[in-house]
Amino acid sequence: MNHEFWDFIQQLVNDSHIVIDRPKGSTHPRYAGKNYPVDYGYLQDTISIDLGGVDIWIGSLGQHVVIGVLLTVDLFKKDTELKIIYDCSEDEIESIVNFINSDQMRGIVVKRGR
């Protein structure tokens, strides 16, 4: 059954247009000096818990594969979210987790089994 979850996430990405609104190296809008380690955006015409599109981190592998999800708790916004990790190497995943973990937010990665 676990593989069906990943198949659904992969299908959601495959069937959606990815909008990159925060390219790699851009500065976080709330935290000066915090630069995005990989491209970050959302799946157009989807809905997440914050009523925005489903968030997605896009790495450099170029394989068009969902690698896992990042589960976050944000004490500032008082919410939790599932963010898709797509085409990311191990180093890129580590840099995403380091970027996310701050005074107000924590995240953990659940990787897709192969």
Summary of the structure (lengths in Angstrom):
residues: 114
radius of gyration: 13.4
end to end distance: 13.6
largest distance: 42.4
contacts: 317
relative contact order: 0.19
helix: 21%
strand: 36%
